[in-house]
Amino acid sequence: MKPNKFLTTFLIWRIRHVSTRNFLIVISGVVGLIGGIAAVTLKSTVHYIQYLLRNFRSDFSDYLYLIYPAIGILITALVADRILKEKLGHGITNILYAISKKSSILGRTKMYSRMITSAITVGFGGSVGLEAPIVVTGSAIGSNIGRWMHLSYRQRTLMIGCGAAAAISGIFNSPVAGVIFSIEVILTDVTVAAFIPLLIASVIGALVSMLTLGSDVLFSFNLQDPFEASDFPFYLLLGAFCGLASVYFTRVTLYTEALAMKVKSKTWRALLGGLGLGVIIFIFHPIYGEGYDSITTILNGNPEQLLEDSFLLKDLDSTLYLILFALGVLLIKPVATGLTIGAGGNGGIFAPSLFIGAITGYIYSQSVNTLGFGKELSISNFTLVGMCGVMSGVMHAPLTAIFLIAEITSGYTLFLPLMLVSAVALSTSRYFEQYSFYTGKLIKAGDLIQHDKDRQVLSLIKIEKLIETDLLTIEPDKKLEDLVALVRMSKRNIFPVVNTENELQGIITLDDIRDIMFDPNSQKSVIVETLMHKPPATVSPEDGMAEVMNKFERTGAWNLPVISEQGYLGIVSKSRIFNAYRTKLKRQNKE
């Protein structure tokens, strides 16, 4: 039996014997299983590449780190451009765009392309994380399984959320954080009915990780110091610092990425960006790769190891030098992340935000202890809480940050400071950056609309499909008798006046000529140009539907001409937009 025929037979059987609700639960389990396997595969591949590079011994081993990132980014750029034919960019931003503008359809190649490219980038030292690529992979798996199973738009979107939850759960072994991440970042309009599939996908993703890797997850830590209520004022101030650090990270990363993109040649961009990153890593070695090893080093009470791993600064051993070195790492990390992505590498800002948070928490607590305020702060606790704060500020996902750190530490001892720092950091960040790292560009471009049902539905309507082209046009130098002849043939009461170059000159309606159209003298003497009037506004095919509706509201018109670079295209009417809106709304409610 052919695959398509088998699938059709299966779907018919499913409709007859399995309810949609139960079927979604089964499919969410499948998505969770495949997403978990993908997460394990990516983690193992990256760790193996890094193991090979670190154990390559020669007289110039240290200096090879100057070129490792360039090699990785160049290979990534070539693979993406020549083989995969994909533009990489920010993965989670692409997911949100697909949900908003592409009916939750992600390309089939995304089920493996981001795994391949991110493994090469991060394996060779790219200063980004694996989380966003694996979330794209899991989401693409969910989207495509949803398409194969003929699921509706809402059901496909739910499967995207299941894939994302499984990916985060599998890569961190944190099922609760996986579900919350999916709800907070991917599925902003989630309903209670979606919880069961999300929970199942996330649990299965974590089980796959536990059964295959055991405790070998990206990052984990067992709390050593207790939480002290007297530290609350210090945590409050840490939250503000984390908020400022998240704003710095967001702006510098995006600026550096845009700067790198100005190099038009993809090959030169990869080489120059990769070599620049290599120089940064040579000076500040903790920036190499995701940075989880450096975080673990700090948490285990060995921050001086950060200096020892640096090729140029390994002989400096005082606490002051260590704090200054960590500050240098904090300031240069966003540049390294922006260079990695802008030069053509693939990865996300999930891990960099955690890294920046850890460094922020370490600098803060170590400085307080060094200055001697009569209070000895727990460096490991403040490092962990700092991770939560910066992640919350960058991603605008406070619950994800809180539960991720809670699960990573295998307990809820730090729950109160995590909540406080997350809230303060998010509030501070939002004062400077209204939108998150993922959604900022999309919302400003009108490609993502959150928490506004009317605008969401309007954004799905394309102006090109609503243009009415059955209106009869007339040239401005024609006479009234020519226009009357068109009136007899036309079923419409609007007549665009267009010159020989297809440029709109004006509009004539039946109301404009009703008093003179049957006067023989007027028919022979009146020129069309004297009867027309300028439209109150015009519409471009590139205009968003929200902008078009604003023009209708502002002018009070019911019909507006559509103009492009090629000239007059037709008319768009408010009534036809309303009909399209009702159709879309009914379809979404039905789904």
C-alpha positions as CSV (number, residue, x, y, z in Angstrom):
1,M,0.0,0.0,0.0
2,K,1.4,3.4,-1.0
3,P,2.2,5.8,1.9
4,N,-0.4,8.4,0.8
5,K,-3.1,5.8,0.5
6,F,-2.2,4.3,3.9
7,L,-2.3,7.7,5.5
8,T,-5.7,8.4,4.0
9,T,-7.0,5.0,5.2
10,F,-5.7,5.7,8.7
11,L,-7.2,9.2,8.8
12,I,-10.6,7.8,7.8
13,W,-10.3,5.1,10.5
14,R,-9.3,7.8,13.0
15,I,-12.3,10.0,12.3
16,R,-14.6,7.0,12.7
17,H,-13.1,5.5,15.9
18,V,-11.0,8.1,17.8
19,S,-12.3,11.4,19.1
20,T,-10.3,14.6,18.1
21,R,-9.5,15.2,21.8
22,N,-8.0,11.8,22.3
23,F,-6.2,11.9,18.9
24,L,-4.5,15.2,19.9
25,I,-3.3,13.5,23.1
26,V,-1.7,10.7,21.1
27,I,-0.2,13.0,18.6
28,S,1.3,15.2,21.4
29,G,3.0,12.1,22.8
30,V,4.5,11.4,19.4
31,V,5.7,15.0,19.0
32,G,7.2,14.8,22.5
33,L,9.0,11.6,21.7
34,I,10.5,12.8,18.5
35,G,11.3,16.2,20.0
36,G,13.1,14.6,23.0
37,I,15.1,12.4,20.7
38,A,16.1,15.5,18.6
39,A,17.2,17.4,21.8
40,V,19.3,14.4,22.9
41,T,20.9,14.1,19.5
42,L,21.8,17.8,19.3
43,K,23.3,17.9,22.8
44,S,25.3,14.8,22.2
45,T,26.6,16.0,18.8
46,V,27.7,19.4,20.2
47,H,29.4,17.8,23.2
48,Y,31.3,15.4,20.9
49,I,32.5,18.1,18.5
50,Q,33.7,20.2,21.5
51,Y,35.4,17.1,23.0
52,L,37.3,16.5,19.8
53,L,38.5,20.1,19.5
54,R,39.5,20.3,23.2
55,N,41.5,17.1,23.0
56,F,43.3,18.0,19.8
57,R,46.9,18.4,21.0
58,S,49.6,20.3,19.2
59,D,52.2,23.1,19.9
60,F,49.6,25.6,18.7
61,S,46.5,24.2,20.5
62,D,45.6,27.5,22.3
63,Y,45.9,29.5,19.1
64,L,43.5,27.3,17.2
65,Y,40.7,28.9,19.2
66,L,41.4,32.0,17.1
67,I,40.1,30.2,14.0
68,Y,37.7,27.6,15.4
69,P,34.7,30.0,15.4
70,A,35.4,31.2,11.9
71,I,35.6,27.6,10.6
72,G,32.3,26.8,12.3
73,I,30.4,29.9,11.1
74,L,31.8,29.6,7.6
75,I,30.7,25.9,7.3
76,T,27.3,26.9,8.8
77,A,26.8,29.7,6.4
78,L,27.7,27.6,3.4
79,V,25.5,24.6,4.5
80,A,22.6,26.9,5.1
81,D,23.0,28.8,1.8
82,R,24.2,26.1,-0.6
83,I,22.6,22.9,0.7
84,L,19.6,23.8,2.9
85,K,18.7,26.9,1.0
86,E,17.6,28.6,4.2
87,K,17.9,31.9,5.9
88,L,18.7,31.3,9.5
89,G,18.0,34.3,11.8
90,H,16.4,34.1,15.2
91,G,14.5,30.8,15.4
92,I,11.8,31.6,18.0
93,T,11.0,34.8,16.1
94,N,10.5,32.7,13.0
95,I,8.1,30.4,14.9
96,L,6.0,33.4,16.1
97,Y,5.9,34.7,12.6
98,A,4.8,31.4,11.2
99,I,2.0,31.2,13.8
100,S,0.9,34.8,13.0
101,K,1.3,34.9,9.3
102,K,1.7,31.4,7.8
103,S,-1.1,29.5,9.5
104,S,1.3,27.7,11.8
105,I,3.1,26.0,8.9
106,L,6.9,25.5,9.3
107,G,8.9,24.2,6.4
108,R,9.9,20.5,6.5
109,T,13.6,21.3,6.3
110,K,13.4,23.0,9.7
111,M,12.9,19.6,11.3
112,Y,16.6,19.0,10.9
113,S,18.3,22.1,9.4
114,R,18.6,24.0,12.7
115,M,20.0,20.9,14.4
116,I,22.8,20.6,11.8
117,T,23.7,24.3,11.6
118,S,23.6,25.0,15.4
119,A,25.6,21.9,16.1
120,I,28.4,23.1,13.8
121,T,28.2,26.7,15.1
122,V,28.2,26.0,18.8
123,G,30.5,23.0,18.5
124,F,33.2,25.2,17.1
125,G,32.7,27.8,19.8
126,G,29.9,30.1,18.5
127,S,28.8,32.2,21.5
128,V,25.1,31.2,21.3
129,G,22.8,28.6,22.7
130,L,21.2,25.4,21.5
131,E,17.8,26.0,23.0
132,A,16.3,28.2,20.2
133,P,17.5,25.8,17.4
134,I,16.0,22.7,19.2
135,V,12.8,24.6,19.9
136,V,12.5,25.4,16.1
137,T,13.2,21.7,15.4
138,G,10.6,20.5,17.9
139,S,8.1,23.1,16.7
140,A,8.7,22.1,13.0
141,I,8.1,18.5,14.0
142,G,4.8,19.4,15.6
143,S,3.7,21.6,12.7
144,N,4.5,19.0,10.0
145,I,2.9,16.1,11.9
146,G,-0.1,18.4,12.3
147,R,-0.2,18.9,8.5
148,W,0.2,15.2,7.8
149,M,-2.7,14.5,10.2
150,H,-4.8,17.2,8.5
151,L,-5.2,19.1,11.8
152,S,-6.7,22.6,11.8
153,Y,-4.8,25.9,12.3
154,R,-5.4,25.9,16.1
155,Q,-4.5,22.2,16.4
156,R,-1.3,22.7,14.4
157,T,-0.4,25.7,16.6
158,L,-0.9,23.5,19.7
159,M,1.4,20.9,18.2
160,I,4.0,23.6,17.7
161,G,3.7,24.4,21.4
162,C,4.0,20.7,22.2
163,G,7.2,20.5,20.1
164,A,8.6,23.5,21.9
165,A,7.8,22.1,25.3
166,A,9.4,18.8,24.5
167,A,12.5,20.5,23.3
168,I,13.1,22.6,26.4
169,S,12.1,19.7,28.6
170,G,14.5,17.4,26.9
171,I,17.5,19.7,26.7
172,F,17.2,20.9,30.4
173,N,15.4,17.9,31.8
174,S,12.8,20.4,33.2
175,P,9.3,19.4,32.2
176,V,7.5,22.2,34.1
177,A,9.7,24.9,32.5
178,G,9.0,23.3,29.1
179,V,5.3,23.7,29.5
180,I,5.5,27.2,30.9
181,F,7.9,28.3,28.2
182,S,5.5,27.1,25.5
183,I,2.6,28.9,27.1
184,E,4.5,32.2,27.9
185,V,6.5,32.5,24.7
186,I,4.9,30.4,21.9
187,L,1.2,30.0,22.8
188,T,0.2,33.4,24.1
189,D,-3.5,32.6,23.8
190,V,-3.5,29.2,25.2
191,T,-6.7,27.6,26.6
192,V,-7.2,25.1,29.4
193,A,-7.8,22.3,26.9
194,A,-4.3,22.7,25.6
195,F,-2.7,21.8,29.0
196,I,-3.0,18.0,28.7
197,P,-1.2,17.7,25.3
198,L,1.5,20.1,26.5
199,L,2.1,18.2,29.7
200,I,2.3,14.9,27.9
201,A,4.7,16.2,25.3
202,S,6.9,17.8,27.9
203,V,7.0,14.8,30.2
204,I,7.9,12.4,27.3
205,G,10.6,14.8,26.2
206,A,12.1,14.8,29.7
207,L,11.8,11.0,30.0
208,V,13.7,10.5,26.7
209,S,16.5,12.8,28.0
210,M,16.6,10.9,31.4
211,L,16.6,7.4,29.8
212,T,19.3,8.2,27.2
213,L,21.6,10.8,29.0
214,G,20.8,10.3,32.7
215,S,22.2,13.3,34.6
216,D,24.2,14.5,31.6
217,V,22.0,17.5,30.9
218,L,23.1,20.9,29.7
219,F,23.2,22.3,33.2
220,S,22.3,21.3,36.7
221,F,23.3,22.2,40.2
222,N,22.4,21.1,43.7
223,L,21.9,24.0,46.2
224,Q,24.6,24.2,48.9
225,D,23.7,27.4,50.8
226,P,20.3,28.1,52.5
227,F,18.2,31.1,51.7
228,E,18.3,33.8,54.3
229,A,15.4,36.3,54.5
230,S,17.8,39.0,55.6
231,D,19.3,39.0,52.0
232,F,16.1,40.4,50.6
233,P,17.3,44.0,50.2
234,F,20.3,42.7,48.3
235,Y,18.1,40.6,46.0
236,L,15.9,43.6,45.4
237,L,18.9,45.6,44.1
238,L,20.1,42.6,42.1
239,G,16.8,42.6,40.3
240,A,17.4,46.2,39.1
241,F,20.9,45.3,37.9
242,C,19.6,42.3,36.1
243,G,17.0,44.4,34.3
244,L,19.7,46.9,33.2
245,A,21.9,44.0,32.1
246,S,19.1,42.5,30.0
247,V,18.5,45.8,28.3
248,Y,22.3,46.1,27.6
249,F,22.4,42.5,26.2
250,T,19.3,43.0,24.0
251,R,20.5,46.3,22.4
252,V,24.1,45.4,22.0
253,T,23.4,42.0,20.5
254,L,20.9,43.4,18.0
255,Y,23.2,46.3,17.1
256,T,26.2,44.0,16.6
257,E,24.2,41.6,14.5
258,A,22.9,44.5,12.3
259,L,26.5,45.8,11.9
260,A,27.8,42.4,10.8
261,M,24.9,42.1,8.3
262,K,26.2,45.2,6.5
263,V,28.9,43.1,5.0
264,K,27.2,41.9,1.8
265,S,29.3,39.0,0.9
266,K,28.2,36.0,3.0
267,T,31.7,34.4,2.8
268,W,33.5,37.5,3.9
269,R,30.9,38.2,6.6
270,A,31.4,34.7,8.0
271,L,35.2,34.9,7.9
272,L,35.5,38.4,9.4
273,G,32.8,37.8,12.0
274,G,34.3,34.4,12.9
275,L,37.8,35.8,13.3
276,G,36.5,38.7,15.4
277,L,34.8,36.2,17.6
278,G,38.0,34.1,17.8
279,V,39.9,37.1,19.1
280,I,37.3,37.7,21.7
281,I,37.3,34.1,22.8
282,F,41.2,34.1,22.9
283,I,41.1,37.0,25.4
284,F,37.9,36.0,27.3
285,H,37.8,32.2,27.0
286,P,34.6,31.7,29.1
287,I,32.6,33.2,26.2
288,Y,33.5,30.0,24.1
289,G,30.3,28.1,23.2
290,E,27.2,28.3,25.4
291,G,29.1,29.1,28.6
292,Y,27.5,26.5,30.9
293,D,30.9,25.2,32.0
294,S,31.8,28.6,33.2
295,I,28.5,28.9,35.1
296,T,29.1,25.5,36.8
297,T,32.6,26.7,37.7
298,I,31.3,29.7,39.5
299,L,28.5,27.7,41.3
300,N,31.0,25.1,42.5
301,G,33.0,27.9,44.2
302,N,35.9,28.0,41.7
303,P,35.5,31.3,39.9
304,E,39.3,31.8,39.7
305,Q,39.2,29.0,37.2
306,L,37.8,31.5,34.7
307,L,41.1,33.4,34.7
308,E,43.1,30.2,34.6
309,D,41.3,29.1,31.4
310,S,42.1,32.4,29.7
311,F,45.1,32.2,27.5
312,L,46.3,35.8,28.1
313,L,45.2,36.5,31.7
314,K,45.9,33.2,33.4
315,D,48.6,34.6,35.7
316,L,46.3,37.2,37.4
317,D,44.9,35.7,40.6
318,S,43.6,38.5,42.8
319,T,39.9,38.9,43.6
320,L,39.9,42.4,42.1
321,Y,41.3,41.1,38.8
322,L,38.7,38.4,38.8
323,I,35.8,40.9,39.2
324,L,37.2,43.1,36.5
325,F,37.7,40.1,34.2
326,A,34.1,39.0,34.9
327,L,32.9,42.6,34.1
328,G,34.8,42.4,30.8
329,V,33.1,39.1,30.0
330,L,29.7,40.6,30.8
331,L,30.3,43.6,28.5
332,I,31.7,41.7,25.6
333,K,29.4,38.7,25.6
334,P,26.5,40.4,23.7
335,V,29.1,41.5,21.1
336,A,30.2,37.9,20.7
337,T,26.5,36.7,20.5
338,G,25.7,39.3,17.9
339,L,28.8,38.5,15.8
340,T,27.9,34.8,15.9
341,I,24.4,35.3,14.6
342,G,25.1,38.2,12.3
343,A,28.1,36.5,10.6
344,G,26.0,33.6,9.6
345,G,26.1,31.2,12.6
346,N,23.0,29.6,14.1
347,G,21.9,29.6,17.7
348,G,19.7,31.4,20.2
349,I,19.9,33.9,23.0
350,F,18.5,31.6,25.7
351,A,21.9,30.3,26.9
352,P,23.6,33.7,26.5
353,S,20.9,35.4,28.7
354,L,21.5,32.7,31.4
355,F,25.2,33.3,31.1
356,I,24.9,37.1,31.4
357,G,22.7,36.6,34.4
358,A,25.1,34.3,36.1
359,I,28.0,36.7,35.6
360,T,25.8,39.6,36.8
361,G,24.9,37.7,40.0
362,Y,28.5,36.7,40.6
363,I,29.9,40.2,40.1
364,Y,27.3,41.7,42.4
365,S,27.7,39.2,45.2
366,Q,31.5,39.0,45.0
367,S,31.7,42.9,45.0
368,V,29.4,43.1,48.1
369,N,31.5,40.5,49.9
370,T,34.8,42.2,48.9
371,L,33.6,45.7,50.0
372,G,32.5,44.3,53.3
373,F,29.0,45.5,54.2
374,G,28.9,43.2,57.2
375,K,27.0,40.6,55.3
376,E,28.4,37.6,53.5
377,L,26.3,36.8,50.5
378,S,26.0,33.3,49.0
379,I,27.8,33.6,45.6
380,S,26.1,30.4,44.2
381,N,22.6,31.6,45.3
382,F,23.0,35.1,43.8
383,T,24.5,33.6,40.6
384,L,21.4,31.4,40.1
385,V,19.0,34.1,40.9
386,G,20.8,36.5,38.6
387,M,20.3,33.9,35.8
388,C,16.6,34.1,36.4
389,G,16.6,37.9,36.4
390,V,18.4,38.5,33.1
391,M,16.5,35.7,31.4
392,S,13.2,37.2,32.6
393,G,14.3,40.7,31.4
394,V,15.5,39.5,27.9
395,M,12.7,37.1,27.1
396,H,9.9,38.8,29.1
397,A,9.1,35.3,30.3
398,P,9.3,35.5,34.2
399,L,7.5,32.2,34.9
400,T,9.8,30.3,32.6
401,A,12.8,31.8,34.2
402,I,11.6,31.1,37.8
403,F,10.6,27.4,37.2
404,L,13.7,26.7,35.0
405,I,16.1,27.7,37.8
406,A,13.9,26.0,40.4
407,E,14.0,22.7,38.4
408,I,17.7,23.0,37.6
409,T,18.5,23.2,41.3
410,S,16.1,20.4,42.1
411,G,14.1,22.3,44.6
412,Y,12.2,25.5,45.5
413,T,14.5,26.8,48.2
414,L,15.2,30.0,46.3
415,F,11.6,30.5,45.1
416,L,11.0,33.7,46.9
417,P,14.1,35.5,45.7
418,L,13.5,34.1,42.2
419,M,10.1,35.6,42.2
420,L,11.3,39.0,43.5
421,V,14.3,39.4,41.2
422,S,12.3,38.2,38.2
423,A,9.6,40.7,38.8
424,V,12.0,43.6,39.4
425,A,14.2,42.7,36.4
426,L,11.2,42.5,34.1
427,S,9.8,45.8,35.3
428,T,13.2,47.5,34.8
429,S,13.6,46.0,31.4
430,R,10.1,47.0,30.2
431,Y,10.8,50.6,31.2
432,F,13.5,50.7,28.5
433,E,12.3,47.9,26.1
434,Q,8.6,47.5,25.7
435,Y,8.8,44.2,23.9
436,S,10.9,41.0,24.3
437,F,14.0,40.1,22.3
438,Y,11.8,37.7,20.3
439,T,8.8,39.8,19.6
440,G,10.2,43.4,19.2
441,K,10.8,43.4,15.5
442,L,7.7,41.5,14.6
443,I,5.3,43.7,16.6
444,K,6.9,46.9,15.3
445,A,6.6,45.6,11.7
446,G,2.9,44.6,12.4
447,D,3.7,40.9,11.8
448,L,2.7,39.8,15.3
449,I,-0.4,40.9,17.2
450,Q,-0.8,39.6,20.8
451,H,-3.9,39.8,23.0
452,D,-6.1,41.6,20.4
453,K,-8.5,39.2,18.6
454,D,-9.8,41.8,16.1
455,R,-6.3,42.8,15.0
456,Q,-5.2,39.2,14.9
457,V,-8.0,38.3,12.5
458,L,-7.5,41.4,10.4
459,S,-3.8,40.6,10.1
460,L,-4.7,37.3,8.4
461,I,-6.6,39.1,5.6
462,K,-4.5,40.0,2.5
463,I,-5.4,43.2,0.7
464,E,-4.4,41.6,-2.7
465,K,-7.3,39.1,-2.4
466,L,-9.9,41.9,-1.8
467,I,-9.1,44.2,-4.8
468,E,-12.2,44.7,-7.0
469,T,-11.2,45.0,-10.7
470,D,-14.6,45.0,-12.3
471,L,-14.9,48.8,-12.3
472,L,-14.9,50.5,-15.7
473,T,-12.3,53.3,-16.1
474,I,-12.4,56.3,-18.3
475,E,-9.7,58.8,-19.5
476,P,-9.8,62.4,-18.2
477,D,-10.1,64.0,-21.7
478,K,-13.2,62.1,-22.6
479,K,-16.6,63.8,-22.6
480,L,-19.7,63.2,-20.5
481,E,-21.4,61.2,-23.2
482,D,-18.6,58.7,-23.1
483,L,-19.1,58.4,-19.4
484,V,-22.8,57.9,-19.8
485,A,-22.1,55.1,-22.2
486,L,-20.1,53.4,-19.4
487,V,-22.8,53.9,-16.9
488,R,-25.2,52.0,-19.2
489,M,-22.8,49.0,-19.3
490,S,-21.6,49.1,-15.7
491,K,-23.2,47.5,-12.6
492,R,-21.2,49.8,-10.4
493,N,-21.6,53.4,-9.4
494,I,-17.9,54.3,-9.2
495,F,-15.7,55.2,-12.2
496,P,-12.0,55.7,-11.8
497,V,-10.4,58.3,-14.1
498,V,-7.1,56.9,-15.4
499,N,-4.8,58.3,-18.0
500,T,-3.0,56.4,-20.8
501,E,-0.1,55.5,-18.4
502,N,-2.5,53.8,-16.0
503,E,-2.1,56.6,-13.4
504,L,-5.2,57.4,-11.3
505,Q,-6.3,61.0,-11.8
506,G,-9.5,61.0,-9.8
507,I,-12.8,59.3,-9.1
508,I,-16.3,60.0,-10.4
509,T,-19.5,58.6,-8.8
510,L,-23.1,58.6,-10.1
511,D,-23.9,61.3,-7.5
512,D,-21.4,63.6,-9.2
513,I,-23.2,63.5,-12.6
514,R,-26.8,62.6,-11.7
515,D,-28.1,66.2,-12.4
516,I,-26.5,66.6,-15.8
517,M,-26.0,63.1,-17.2
518,F,-29.2,63.2,-19.3
519,D,-28.7,66.8,-20.6
520,P,-27.7,66.6,-24.3
521,N,-25.8,69.8,-24.2
522,S,-23.8,68.8,-21.2
523,Q,-23.0,65.4,-22.7
524,K,-21.4,67.1,-25.7
525,S,-19.5,69.9,-23.9
526,V,-18.6,68.7,-20.4
527,I,-15.1,67.1,-20.0
528,V,-14.6,64.2,-17.6
529,E,-11.7,65.9,-16.0
530,T,-14.0,68.7,-14.7
531,L,-16.3,66.2,-13.0
532,M,-13.8,64.1,-11.1
533,H,-12.6,64.6,-7.6
534,K,-9.5,63.3,-5.7
535,P,-10.1,60.2,-3.5
536,P,-9.9,60.9,0.2
537,A,-7.0,58.3,0.5
538,T,-5.4,55.6,-1.4
539,V,-4.3,52.1,-0.4
540,S,-1.1,50.2,-1.3
541,P,-1.0,46.4,-1.7
542,E,1.7,46.4,0.9
543,D,-0.5,48.1,3.5
544,G,-1.5,46.0,6.5
545,M,-5.2,45.5,7.0
546,A,-5.2,47.4,10.3
547,E,-3.7,50.4,8.4
548,V,-6.3,50.1,5.7
549,M,-9.1,50.1,8.2
550,N,-7.6,53.2,9.9
551,K,-7.8,55.0,6.5
552,F,-11.4,54.0,6.2
553,E,-12.2,55.3,9.6
554,R,-10.2,58.5,9.2
555,T,-11.9,59.4,5.8
556,G,-15.3,58.0,6.4
557,A,-15.2,56.5,2.9
558,W,-16.6,53.1,1.9
559,N,-14.4,52.6,-1.1
560,L,-10.7,53.4,-1.7
561,P,-8.5,53.0,-4.8
562,V,-5.5,50.7,-4.7
563,I,-2.3,52.1,-6.1
564,S,1.0,50.4,-6.7
565,E,4.2,51.3,-8.6
566,Q,2.5,50.0,-11.7
567,G,-0.3,52.4,-11.2
568,Y,-4.1,51.9,-10.6
569,L,-5.0,48.3,-9.6
570,G,-8.6,48.5,-8.5
571,I,-10.9,49.4,-5.6
572,V,-11.1,47.9,-2.1
573,S,-14.4,48.3,-0.2
574,K,-15.1,48.4,3.5
575,S,-18.0,46.0,3.1
576,R,-15.9,43.4,1.4
577,I,-13.3,43.6,4.2
578,F,-16.2,43.1,6.7
579,N,-17.3,40.0,4.8
580,A,-13.8,38.6,4.8
581,Y,-13.4,39.4,8.5
582,R,-16.6,37.5,9.4
583,T,-15.5,34.5,7.3
584,K,-12.1,34.4,9.0
585,L,-13.6,34.8,12.4
586,K,-16.2,32.0,11.8
587,R,-13.4,29.7,10.5
588,Q,-11.2,30.3,13.5
589,N,-14.0,29.8,16.0
590,K,-15.0,26.6,14.2
591,E,-11.4,25.3,14.4
